[in-house]
Amino acid sequence: MICCVFYVRERRIKQASTKEISRQQQLIHLEMHAFQAQMDPHFIFNSLNAIHHYILTTSTDLASLYLTRFARLMRLIIRNCNKEWVNLEEDIEALELYLQLEQLRFGAQFDYELDIAPDVFQQVTFVPPLIIQPYIQEAIWRRLLLRPTKSGGCLRICISRANEMLIVRIEDNGVNQDPPADEAHLSKGISIAVARLRAINERYNMSAGITEQELYNELKQPDGHVVIINMQQAAAREGVM
């Protein structure tokens, strides 16, 4: 009987260990794909092309500024690609660099606003990297750039807290349309972000989720789109420590 008890116990320990190894391998696999989605060759080529245009036609000082921002963004992506958690300050810096480079390319087609609540302490608030950015990229490419007027696009990112939850609200006034075949990486980036958040939920037993909905004006006409990402911060801090 004693031997049987020890056998069952050892078997359960081995199964738990195997399951944990499988979870870690899944996260590593997803992080690698998230990195590949972030390092989109179209974005890299087009950003460098826009900077090159500034060098030839406008201002070398401005071109130098954007080239510095591009290099900083690439450095942040590479540094954080193998991390499960980064502080919010670093993630926001990468998001702003990305948005500034996209605005360099598209000018007046869209503008953005980033609002962070005072009670969100960025240096001690941790988030999984490369979770928020795919939704911002989707808002720009799938909705804002498809506005018929090619101007007046507005992207608003609000980050707040509610108890132990970090709430990221991404709202735009673009039109909703499926991306062309050559922009299928947008959907892939979203799928990877969802899968990574699900895997992190399971590993750390934290509560996190993503909801999306269409917005309508007073005349019941489509008037934009909103994505809300909720992440439980207590579990995130424990995971980093």
Buried (B, 14 or more C-beta within 10 A) or exposed (E): EEEEEEEEEEEEEEEEEEEEEEBEEBBEBBBEBBBBBBEBEEBBEBBBEBBEEBBEEEEEEEBEBBBEBBEEBBEBBEEBBEBBBBBBEBBBBBBBBBBBBBBBBBEEBBBBEEEBEEEBEBEEBBBBBBBBBBBBBBBBBBBBBBBEEBEEBBBBBBBBBEEBBBBBBBBBBBBEEEBEEEBEBBBBBBBBBBBBBBBBBEBBEBEBBBEEEEBEEEEEEEBBBBBBBBBBBEBBBEBEE
